Amino acid sequence: MERVKLVVRWVMTIGMVFIGVGHFIKPEPFVVIVPEVLPHKLLLVYISGVAEIAGGLGLILPQTRKLAAWGLILLYLAVFPANINMAINDLPLNGKHMSQLALWGRLPVQALFIALAYWQTRPDGGRVRAS
């Protein structure tokens, strides 16, 4: 199980850094999904990009892993309204419209990301237990 956890950790690291860098290279798709009620959309996109990069890189070292994982959990919760906004308003992802099933199906995936990040807060050998 530790090997799986290690693979998940590296997939999360690479994925978060890749997506975070994307916030700076091409911020427009992220700006589009920020709910209208929030000000300074581009700034929020940049802040979330920094958080994604920091969280992803923080998973690498045992000394920063737990804090980084908790930070990612908070990030996943913070961006959840953007995903809801995307589904409710049928907003495109990278300029491409998705089916309603895909738009709404993305929401439970956030719970999976939260669970995987939480797993990284547990000491090696620890398991995520359903309470």
N, C-alpha and C positions, 0 to 999 in steps of 0.2 A: 504494500500500500504506500510505503514511503516513496517508492519510485514513481508512482502515479502522482503523488503530491508534488514531487520535484518537477515532473513534466508539466503539470498544471501551473505551477509557479512560473516556469519559464514561458509558457504560452501566454499567461497573464502579463508577464513583464514585457515581452515582445509586442503583444497586442496593445497594451496601454501606451507604450512609448510610441508605437506606430500611429495610433489614433491621436495621441496628444500632439505629435509633430504635425499631423494633418490639420489640426486646429490653427496652426500658424501658416502653413503652406497654402491651404485653401479653406479659409474660415467661412465662406459664404454658405455652404450646406448646413453648417452648424448654427449660424446666425438665423437662418430661415425657421428653424424649429423652436427657437427660444420663444416662450409665450409672450404675447403682446404686452401683458401687464408689467413685464420686467424692463427696467431701463438699461441703457448702456449694453446692448446685446453683444456687440463685438468684444467689449471688455470682458463680459461674462464668458464668452467663448475662449478668450485668451487665458483667463484664470482657470477655467476647467481644463484647458490644454496643459497648463503648467502642473495642475494637480494630477492629471493622468500620467504625465511623464515622471513626476516625483514619486507617485505611488507605484508605478511599474518598476522604476529603478530601486525604490526602497525595499521591494520584495527580495532583492538579490542577497543582501547581507542579513545574517541572523540578528545582528544588533538593531536593525531598522525594520525588520520584516513585520513585526506585530503592529507597530505604529503605522506603517505604510498600508497594511491590510485594513486597519480600522479607518484610515483616511480614504481608502478606496470604497469601503462600505458607505461612508458619508457622501462621497462623490456620486455613487450609484443612486443614492436616495435623492441627492440634490438635482440630478439630471432627469429624474423620473418625470417631473412635470413636462419637460420638453418632449419626452416620448409620448406622453398622454396627449399633448398638444398636437403632435404629429399625427396621431391616430384619429383624434376627433376632427381635425381640420383637413385630413387627407393630404398632408404635406409631402412633397417629394423627398427622397433621400438621394443626395448627390444629383439632383435634377431629374431623377427617375421616379415616376409614380409606382407605388407598391399596391398590391391587393389589400383589401380590408383585413383579410386573414393574416397577412404578413405584418401589417401595421399593428394590429391588436396582439398578434402572437409575439411581438417583440417585448411586450410588457412583462410577461412571466419570466422571460429570459433574464430580466434584471434581478429577479429573485435568485436565479441560479448563480449569477455573478456575485451577488451578496453572499450566498452560501459558500462559494469557492473562495472568496476573500476571507470569510470567517474561518474557514478551514486553515488558512495560512496563519491565523492568530494562535492556533493551537500548537502546543509543543509537538515536535516530531514524535510519532507514535500515538498521538492523540487522534481521536475520531470525532467527527461531527455527529452528535446524538440528537435524535428527535425527542423533544420533551413532551 
